[in-house]
């Protein structure tokens, strides 16, 4: 299981987390977390217009990619 250093499971911290799609371990973590491919993650970050995890997750939910 991949774990990201510095990720706390608190709402306040989650709002501040940014996804760095240039870091392989981050791409692996977020792709697995949401059950999407690395390419889908990269596309979602670009389409959401933000690399803030909460905003990317919201985008993925609105597009029906995750539930």
N, C-alpha and C positions, 0 to 999 in steps of 0.2 A: 504494500500500500504506500502510495506517495503521500508525504505530508510536507506542507510548506512551512518553512520556518517563519515564525512571527505571526501566524494566522491564529487569531483568537476567535472563539465561537461566541462572540458577543455582538449584539446588533450595532452598537456604536462603532466597533472596530470594523465590522463588515462593510459599513457604509464608506469607509475610507480606503478600502483595499483596491489597489489598481492592478490590472492584469498587464504584465509585460509579455507581449507575444513574441518577443525576441529571445526569451529565456525558455529553453526546452522544458525544464522542470515545471515551470508555471503553465505552459501549454498542456503538458501531460496532466497536471493536477486539475485544471479547470475543465479540460475535455472529459476526463473521467468523472469528475463531480457532476457534470451536467449530461453525460452520456452522448456527447457529440464528437465529431471528428476535429482534428486540429484545424483543418480548412474551414469548417463551419464556425469554429471559435474565432478565427481571424476575420472571417466575413462578418460575424456578429459584432465584433469590436468596432470594425469600420462602419457598419451600418448604424450602430447605436450612436456613433459620433462621440464615443467616450470609451475609456478603458477602465472606468470605475465598475467593479464587479456587480454592484447592485443594479446599475443601469444596463449592463450587458444582460444580466439575468432577466430583467424586466422585458427587454427587447425579445429575448428568446421565448419568453412566456407568451408575449403578444403574437408572435409568429407561429406558435404551436410546436416549437422545437422541444420544449420541456414542459412538464406539468407542475 
